[in-house]
Amino acid sequence: MTVESQFNSIAQLYDRQRPSLIPCFSDFYGVAIDNLNLSIPSPHILDLGAGTGLFSEFVLQKFPDAKITLVDISEKMRILLVKDFCQIKI
């Protein structure tokens, strides 16, 4: 089984599983976001291994004018990513 096929197989459950699989889920993402010490209000960010865009959603909460390029190997993750981000913004 390839990495891509593994992520394709769990794509639909990915976001729902994160809070139960990552202890202190909010803190986990919150610490990462708090450590983004960016001096510009609209940074350009590259999110490698973006999955469904969960991390980038947190980034956009702190930097709503950020320009984010999201990359992921899994086609099914990318499909969910586009679906979710079309509701937010691209």
DACORFEN-V382405 format. One record per residue. RES is the residue in one letter. PHI is phi in degrees with one decimal (NA if undefined). PSI is psi in degrees with one decimal (none if undefined). D_LAST is the distance of its C-alpha to the last C-alpha in whole Angstrom. Layout:
((RES PHI PSI D_LAST) (RES PHI PSI D_LAST))
//
This chain:
((M NA 131.6 32) (T -85.6 165.0 29) (V -59.2 -43.5 26) (E -60.1 -46.1 24) (S -67.8 -33.2 26) (Q -63.6 -46.3 26) (F -70.2 -34.9 23) (N -59.8 -38.7 22) (S -71.2 -23.2 25) (I -109.3 3.3 24) (A -52.9 -45.4 20) (Q -63.7 -28.7 21) (L -97.7 -9.2 23) (Y -52.8 -56.2 21) (D -65.8 -37.3 19) (R -68.7 -29.7 22) (Q -80.4 -27.8 25) (R -51.4 -50.8 23) (P -60.3 -32.2 25) (S -84.7 -21.4 28) (L -94.1 -22.2 28) (I -109.5 110.3 27) (P -58.1 139.9 30) (C 54.5 50.1 29) (F -46.3 -51.7 25) (S -63.2 -40.7 24) (D -64.6 -40.1 26) (F -55.8 -51.8 25) (Y -75.5 -35.9 21) (G -61.6 -41.8 22) (V -63.7 -42.7 24) (A -61.4 -44.0 22) (I -68.0 -42.4 20) (D -61.1 -27.1 23) (N -88.1 3.1 24) (L -81.4 88.2 21) (N -91.5 82.2 23) (L -104.7 137.3 21) (S -93.1 0.5 22) (I -120.5 146.2 19) (P -75.2 -20.3 17) (S -127.6 71.6 14) (P -71.0 157.3 14) (H -101.4 122.1 13) (I -126.2 138.0 13) (L -107.2 117.9 14) (D -105.5 97.9 14) (L -86.7 134.7 16) (G 71.4 41.9 17) (A -67.2 -20.2 14) (G 57.8 -126.1 15) (T -89.5 2.0 13) (G 90.4 13.9 11) (L -56.3 -49.3 14) (F -62.9 -41.8 15) (S -64.7 -29.3 11) (E -63.0 -40.7 11) (F -65.3 -39.9 15) (V -60.2 -44.5 13) (L -66.9 -25.3 11) (Q -67.1 -35.9 14) (K -86.1 -36.3 16) (F -126.7 77.4 14) (P -61.0 -19.4 11) (D -99.5 11.0 11) (A -64.9 148.5 10) (K -107.5 113.8 8) (I -117.8 130.5 8) (T -103.0 121.1 9) (L -109.2 132.6 10) (V -129.5 134.4 13) (D -150.6 148.3 16) (I -76.2 -26.6 19) (S -85.9 120.9 19) (E -61.8 -40.8 18) (K -69.2 -33.4 18) (M -65.5 -43.1 16) (R -63.6 -36.7 13) (I -62.4 -45.2 14) (L -65.6 -38.2 13) (L -59.0 -50.0 10) (V -63.6 -42.1 8) (K -60.4 -48.1 10) (D -66.6 -43.1 10) (F -76.8 -20.0 6) (C -67.4 -25.8 6) (Q -78.7 -26.1 9) (I -93.1 -79.8 7) (K -176.5 155.9 4) (I -120.9 none 0))
//
